[in-house]
Amino acid sequence: MTFGQALRTCRCKFARFGGRASRAEYWYLVLAFVVANWVAGTLDYMFFDGRHPLGVFLAGIAFLPMTSAGWRRLHDVNRRGWWLLLPGIASLIFLVGAFVIRGLNAQPMAEIPTVSNSTGWLYTVMLGFPLVSLVSTIWLIVQLARRSDPQENRFGPVPQSSQGDIE
């Protein structure tokens, strides 16, 4: 699958979460959005003095196609697409928990609780969520980079482009 074919396929399937996506299809889409993000960041820096309207616009446009392509890519290696959400959920739990704990304490930053006082154990538990997010992100990258299942799996037939998958 060529770069252009991958982008056309992703454009046609930008909101389709069923089926499978080959490595080439997914990683060419990632490459396209990395380049587009670099260009948007450069233009934001040149014309918008540290504000990022183009970057935010691009992130809004990229969210659905990148999510659906990642979802289908996980299907291609015989994993459920829900795994794609794990790093974000762990990060969200950490952020919400940190704000809740901080609100319960209502102390100046110089008096952050430690493990030995009443709410310090909450901080210790909350430190596990960034670790879960990091480990799950690494695991996801490995899964997204794996070779396609050569046979039909529970998510559908082998994608057309997997026969010439990136080795």
C-alpha positions as CSV (number, residue, x, y, z in Angstrom):
1,M,0.0,0.0,0.0
2,T,1.4,3.4,-1.0
3,F,1.1,6.6,1.0
4,G,-1.7,7.9,-1.2
5,Q,-3.6,4.7,-1.1
6,A,-3.4,4.6,2.7
7,L,-4.7,8.2,3.0
8,R,-7.6,7.5,0.6
9,T,-8.5,4.4,2.5
10,C,-8.5,6.2,5.8
11,R,-10.5,9.1,4.3
12,C,-13.2,6.6,3.2
13,K,-13.2,4.8,6.6
14,F,-12.6,7.8,8.8
15,A,-15.4,6.9,11.2
16,R,-15.6,3.1,10.7
17,F,-14.6,1.2,13.8
18,G,-15.4,-2.3,12.4
19,G,-13.1,-4.3,10.3
20,R,-9.3,-4.3,10.1
21,A,-6.5,-1.9,9.1
22,S,-3.1,-2.9,7.9
23,R,0.1,-1.6,9.3
24,A,0.8,0.5,6.2
25,E,-2.6,2.1,6.4
26,Y,-2.3,3.0,10.0
27,W,1.3,4.2,10.1
28,Y,1.0,6.2,6.9
29,L,-1.9,8.0,8.5
30,V,0.2,8.6,11.6
31,L,3.0,10.0,9.4
32,A,0.6,12.3,7.6
33,F,-0.7,13.7,10.9
34,V,2.8,14.1,12.3
35,V,3.8,16.2,9.2
36,A,0.6,18.2,9.3
37,N,1.1,18.9,13.0
38,W,4.6,20.0,12.4
39,V,3.4,22.4,9.6
40,A,0.5,23.7,11.8
41,G,2.9,24.2,14.7
42,T,5.3,26.2,12.5
43,L,2.5,28.3,11.1
44,D,1.1,28.9,14.6
45,Y,4.5,30.0,15.8
46,M,5.0,32.3,12.8
47,F,1.5,33.9,12.8
48,F,-0.2,33.5,16.2
49,D,2.5,34.4,18.8
50,G,2.4,31.3,21.0
51,R,-1.3,30.6,20.6
52,H,-2.2,27.4,18.7
53,P,-5.4,27.8,16.7
54,L,-4.2,25.7,13.8
55,G,-2.9,23.0,16.1
56,V,-6.1,22.8,18.0
57,F,-8.1,22.7,14.8
58,L,-5.9,19.9,13.4
59,A,-6.3,17.9,16.7
60,G,-10.0,18.2,16.4
61,I,-10.0,17.0,12.8
62,A,-7.5,14.2,13.5
63,F,-9.2,12.7,16.5
64,L,-11.9,10.6,14.8
65,P,-9.8,9.3,11.9
66,M,-6.8,8.5,14.1
67,T,-9.0,6.7,16.7
68,S,-10.9,4.7,14.1
69,A,-7.7,3.7,12.3
70,G,-6.1,2.7,15.6
71,W,-9.2,0.8,16.6
72,R,-9.2,-1.1,13.3
73,R,-5.4,-1.7,13.6
74,L,-5.9,-3.4,16.9
75,H,-8.6,-5.5,15.3
76,D,-6.0,-6.6,12.7
77,V,-3.7,-8.0,15.4
78,N,-6.8,-9.7,17.0
79,R,-7.2,-7.3,20.0
80,R,-10.3,-5.4,20.9
81,G,-10.3,-1.7,20.1
82,W,-11.1,-0.7,23.6
83,W,-7.5,-1.1,24.5
84,L,-6.8,2.1,22.6
85,L,-8.6,4.0,25.5
86,L,-6.5,2.6,28.4
87,P,-3.7,5.3,28.5
88,G,-6.2,8.1,28.3
89,I,-8.5,6.6,31.0
90,A,-5.6,6.1,33.4
91,S,-4.4,9.7,32.8
92,L,-7.9,11.0,33.3
93,I,-8.3,9.1,36.6
94,F,-5.0,10.5,37.7
95,L,-5.9,14.1,36.9
96,V,-9.4,14.0,38.5
97,G,-8.0,12.2,41.5
98,A,-5.2,14.8,41.9
99,F,-7.7,17.7,41.8
100,V,-10.0,15.9,44.3
101,I,-7.2,15.2,46.7
102,R,-5.9,18.8,46.3
103,G,-9.4,20.2,46.9
104,L,-9.8,18.0,50.1
105,N,-6.6,19.2,51.5
106,A,-6.9,22.9,50.7
107,Q,-3.4,23.6,51.9
108,P,-0.6,25.8,50.6
109,M,1.8,24.0,48.2
110,A,4.5,24.1,50.8
111,E,2.5,21.8,53.0
112,I,1.8,18.9,50.6
113,P,0.9,15.8,52.6
114,T,3.3,12.9,52.8
115,V,2.7,9.2,53.1
116,S,2.9,9.4,56.9
117,N,-0.1,11.8,57.4
118,S,-3.8,11.3,56.7
119,T,-4.1,11.7,53.0
120,G,-0.6,10.8,51.9
121,W,-1.7,7.3,51.0
122,L,-4.0,8.8,48.4
123,Y,-1.1,10.5,46.7
124,T,0.8,7.2,46.8
125,V,-2.1,5.3,45.1
126,M,-2.6,8.1,42.6
127,L,1.1,7.8,41.5
128,G,0.2,4.4,40.1
129,F,-2.0,5.8,37.3
130,P,0.7,7.6,35.4
131,L,2.7,4.4,35.5
132,V,-0.3,2.5,34.2
133,S,-0.6,5.1,31.4
134,L,3.0,4.8,30.5
135,V,3.1,1.0,30.4
136,S,-0.2,0.8,28.5
137,T,1.1,3.3,25.9
138,I,4.3,1.3,25.4
139,W,2.1,-1.9,25.1
140,L,-0.2,-0.2,22.6
141,I,2.7,0.9,20.4
142,V,4.0,-2.6,20.3
143,Q,0.5,-3.9,19.4
144,L,0.1,-1.3,16.7
145,A,3.4,-2.2,15.2
146,R,2.9,-6.0,15.1
147,R,2.4,-7.9,11.9
148,S,-1.1,-8.5,10.8
149,D,-2.8,-11.8,11.5
150,P,-2.4,-13.8,8.3
151,Q,-5.8,-15.4,8.5
152,E,-9.3,-14.1,9.0
153,N,-9.9,-13.4,12.6
154,R,-13.0,-12.5,14.7
155,F,-12.9,-9.0,13.4
156,G,-13.1,-9.8,9.7
157,P,-11.0,-10.9,6.7
158,V,-7.4,-9.9,6.1
159,P,-7.2,-6.3,4.7
160,Q,-6.4,-6.1,1.0
161,S,-3.1,-4.3,1.7
162,S,-1.8,-6.8,4.3
163,Q,-0.4,-9.1,1.7
164,G,2.1,-6.4,0.9
165,D,2.4,-5.3,4.6
166,I,5.5,-3.3,5.7
167,E,8.0,-5.9,6.8
